[in-house]
């Protein structure tokens, strides 16, 4: 049985080379290797269509005027339905009410669970007790956690993290330990990549969400930007080393641009990257916008016989 590891990056677009674009000014060999030894800047970030590697820029505006937002962008990404059109605008950071029925019935976890013979999907992020308390109090869940609730996918806790069954949102756990209200064991990022490579063998579809890219983009803090991009550089270097790409296809994309342009604290109109590495990569070769990702994932998983 072949598997997909989906690494979702919040707020990463492909912008032009400038002093405001950290992908131009920083040395990021892991990011470059992920994209076929290309910089993550336009026009250098060129499409690649090979049997085991797809690299593309895809549209995040979804045909709606204004700056793309996380709520409608992620809802579209994780369902295959243009949720910005449903809402009549870009909306975020939480899902718009018009997308609730779509998320409940068509999110990628729900669709994956309906495929016969496959292992149930999983969300790899660990959440502290404080997150659950705040989300339940106001019934305000992020798009990814809402997808899990609707698909009856258990959300992982700090207990899961301590026992190697989950991954910290900031990868090494250093930031999580400051906000969790409970001790968190920190680990190096190469170990994180090994853990991801191991965990994704336990299910057909594994999702990891990294939201600190968007947070850093809004901060307009070059030090914070360098830190989060550097951590991801280490993660991608490790995943390229530790994943078995014959069995696991790595998919990386985003919901909208942000961190690639530090001249503004807002989101951007830039396209976002789509990368698929592994034997299921060809299923992603014709995607043009956010709505194509979940259908490609489900089609790819349908093609994999149970074993």
C-alpha positions in Angstrom: 0.0 0.0 0.0 1.3 3.4 -1.0 0.9 6.4 1.3 0.9 10.2 1.2 2.5 12.6 3.6 1.0 16.0 3.2 3.0 18.9 4.6 0.8 22.0 4.6 2.6 25.4 4.9 0.4 28.3 5.9 1.2 31.6 4.0 4.0 30.6 1.6 3.8 32.1 -1.9 6.2 32.3 -4.9 7.3 35.9 -5.3 9.8 37.8 -7.3 13.4 38.2 -6.3 13.9 41.2 -4.0 15.5 42.3 -0.8 12.1 41.7 0.9 12.0 38.1 -0.2 13.8 35.8 2.3 13.8 33.0 -0.3 16.1 35.2 -2.3 18.3 36.4 0.5 18.7 33.3 2.6 20.6 30.1 1.9 18.0 27.4 2.0 19.4 24.2 0.5 16.6 21.9 1.8 13.9 24.1 0.2 15.9 24.2 -3.1 16.4 20.4 -3.2 12.7 19.9 -2.6 11.9 21.9 -5.7 14.5 20.2 -7.9 17.4 22.4 -7.0 15.5 25.7 -7.7 15.1 28.8 -5.7 11.6 29.5 -4.5 11.3 32.8 -6.4 9.7 33.7 -9.7 10.7 33.2 -12.5 13.3 30.7 -11.2 10.7 28.4 -9.7 9.9 26.5 -12.9 7.5 23.7 -13.5 8.8 20.2 -13.4 6.9 17.1 -14.6 8.7 13.9 -14.0 7.6 10.4 -13.1 8.5 10.9 -9.4 8.5 14.7 -9.1 5.9 17.4 -9.9 6.7 21.1 -9.2 4.2 23.8 -10.0 2.9 27.2 -9.1 -0.9 27.1 -8.5 -3.4 29.9 -8.1 -4.7 30.8 -4.6 -7.1 33.7 -5.5 -9.8 31.3 -6.6 -11.3 33.8 -9.0 -12.3 36.2 -6.2 -11.1 39.7 -5.9 -9.0 40.7 -2.9 -6.3 39.0 -0.9 -6.7 35.3 -0.2 -7.4 34.3 3.4 -6.8 31.2 5.4 -10.4 30.2 6.1 -11.7 30.0 2.5 -8.3 29.0 1.1 -7.8 26.1 3.4 -11.4 25.0 3.1 -10.9 24.9 -0.6 -7.6 23.1 -0.4 -8.9 20.4 2.0 -12.2 19.7 0.2 -11.7 20.4 -3.5 -14.6 22.9 -3.5 -14.1 26.6 -4.2 -15.2 27.9 -0.8 -14.3 31.5 -1.6 -17.0 31.4 -4.2 -19.5 29.9 -1.7 -18.7 32.7 0.7 -18.7 35.3 -2.0 -15.4 36.7 -0.7 -12.1 35.7 0.9 -12.6 35.0 4.6 -10.4 33.9 7.5 -8.8 32.8 9.6 -11.5 30.4 10.5 -13.8 28.6 8.0 -16.8 30.6 6.7 -20.2 29.4 7.8 -21.1 28.7 4.1 -18.4 26.0 4.0 -19.6 24.0 7.0 -21.6 21.4 5.1 -18.9 21.0 2.6 -16.2 20.5 5.3 -18.5 18.0 7.0 -19.1 15.8 4.0 -16.2 16.4 1.6 -13.1 17.1 3.5 -10.1 15.0 2.5 -10.2 12.9 5.7 -13.9 12.0 5.2 -13.2 11.1 1.6 -10.1 9.1 2.5 -12.1 7.1 5.2 -14.7 6.2 2.5 -12.0 4.4 0.4 -12.1 0.7 0.9 -9.1 -1.2 2.2 -7.1 1.8 3.3 -5.7 2.6 6.7 -7.5 5.6 8.4 -5.9 9.0 7.9 -4.2 11.0 10.7 -3.4 14.6 11.6 0.2 14.5 13.0 0.1 17.8 15.0 0.0 17.7 18.8 -2.2 20.2 20.7 -2.0 21.3 24.3 -4.9 21.2 26.7 -5.3 25.0 26.4 -6.1 24.7 22.7 -8.9 22.3 23.3 -10.3 24.4 26.1 -10.3 27.6 24.0 -11.7 25.9 20.9 -14.5 24.2 22.7 -15.5 27.3 24.7 -16.2 29.3 21.5 -16.7 26.4 19.1 -14.0 28.0 16.9 -11.8 25.4 15.3 -9.2 25.9 12.7 -9.9 24.4 9.3 -7.7 21.4 9.8 -9.0 20.6 13.3 -12.6 21.1 12.0 -11.9 18.5 9.3 -10.7 16.1 11.9 -13.8 16.6 14.1 -16.1 16.1 11.1 -14.2 12.9 10.0 -14.0 11.6 13.6 -10.2 11.7 13.4 -8.7 11.9 16.9 -6.7 15.1 17.6 -3.3 14.3 19.1 -2.3 15.6 22.5 0.9 16.4 24.4 0.8 12.9 25.7 0.9 11.6 22.1 3.9 14.0 21.5 5.8 12.7 24.5 5.3 9.1 23.4 6.5 9.7 19.8 3.0 9.5 18.2 2.7 13.2 17.2 4.8 16.2 16.0 5.0 19.7 17.6 3.6 22.5 15.6 6.9 24.3 15.7 8.7 21.0 15.0 11.3 20.9 17.8 8.9 21.7 20.6 10.8 24.8 21.9 8.1 27.2 21.1 5.3 24.8 22.1 6.9 24.4 25.5 6.5 28.1 26.2 2.7 28.2 25.4 1.5 24.7 26.4 1.3 25.3 30.1 3.0 21.9 30.5 6.5 20.6 29.9 7.4 19.5 26.4 10.5 17.5 25.5 12.4 19.2 22.8 14.1 17.2 20.0 16.3 18.1 17.0 14.6 18.5 13.7 16.4 15.6 12.0 14.7 13.4 14.6 11.4 15.1 13.8 11.8 14.2 10.1 12.6 10.6 11.1 9.5 10.5 13.3 7.3 11.8 10.4 8.8 9.2 8.1 7.9 6.5 10.6 4.5 7.8 11.5 3.3 8.1 7.9 3.6 4.3 7.5 0.8 3.8 10.0 -1.9 5.4 7.8 -2.7 6.0 4.1 -2.8 9.8 4.5 -0.9 11.9 7.0 -1.2 15.6 7.4 1.2 18.0 9.1 0.4 21.7 9.4 3.0 24.4 9.9 1.3 27.7 10.6 4.3 29.6 11.8 5.3 30.7 8.3 2.1 32.8 8.1 2.7 34.1 11.7 6.2 35.1 10.7 5.0 36.8 7.6 2.6 38.9 9.6 5.3 39.8 12.1 7.5 41.6 9.6 10.4 40.3 11.7 13.4 39.1 9.6 14.8 37.2 12.5 11.6 35.2 13.0 11.3 34.6 9.3 14.9 33.3 9.1 14.1 31.0 12.1 11.0 29.4 10.7 12.4 29.0 7.2 15.6 27.5 8.6 13.6 25.0 10.7 11.7 23.9 7.6 14.9 23.8 5.7 16.2 21.2 8.2 12.9 19.3 8.0 12.9 19.1 4.2 16.5 18.0 4.2 15.6 15.3 6.7 12.5 14.1 4.9 14.4 13.8 1.6 16.9 11.6 3.5 14.5 9.5 5.5 11.4 9.0 3.4 11.0 5.9 1.2 9.7 7.6 -1.9 8.7 4.2 -3.4 6.1 3.8 -0.7 5.4 7.4 0.4 4.7 10.4 -1.7 5.4 13.8 -0.1 3.0 16.6 -1.0 3.8 20.2 -0.1 1.6 23.2 -0.7 0.1 26.4 0.9 -3.1 28.3 1.1 -1.9 31.8 0.1 1.2 34.0 -0.1 2.7 36.0 2.8 6.1 35.2 4.1 7.7 35.7 0.6 7.1 39.5 0.8 8.3 41.3 3.9 7.5 44.7 2.4 3.9 44.1 3.7 2.4 42.4 6.8 -0.6 41.3 4.8 -1.2 38.3 2.5 -0.2 38.5 -1.2 -1.7 37.6 -4.6 1.2 35.4 -5.5 0.7 31.9 -6.6 1.6 29.1 -4.1 3.9 26.1 -4.6 2.8 22.6 -5.2 5.3 19.9 -4.9 4.8 16.1 -5.1 7.7 13.7 -4.7 7.3 10.0 -5.0 5.6 7.3 -7.1 2.1 9.0 -6.8 3.4 12.3 -8.1 1.9 12.1 -11.6 -1.6 12.5 -10.1 -0.7 16.1 -9.2 0.6 17.2 -12.6 -2.5 18.9 -13.9 -3.5 20.9 -10.8 -3.9 24.7 -11.4 -5.4 26.0 -8.2 -6.1 25.1 -4.6 -9.2 23.1 -5.4 -7.2 20.4 -7.3 -5.2 19.1 -4.4 -7.7 17.0 -2.5 -9.2 15.4 -5.6 -5.6 14.4 -6.7 -4.9 13.0 -3.2 -8.1 10.9 -3.3 -7.5 9.7 -6.9 -3.9 8.7 -6.0 -5.0 6.8 -2.9 -7.8 5.0 -4.9 -5.1 3.7 -7.2 -3.2 2.0 -4.4 -4.3 -1.6 -3.7 -4.7 -2.6 -0.1 -1.9 -4.8 1.3 
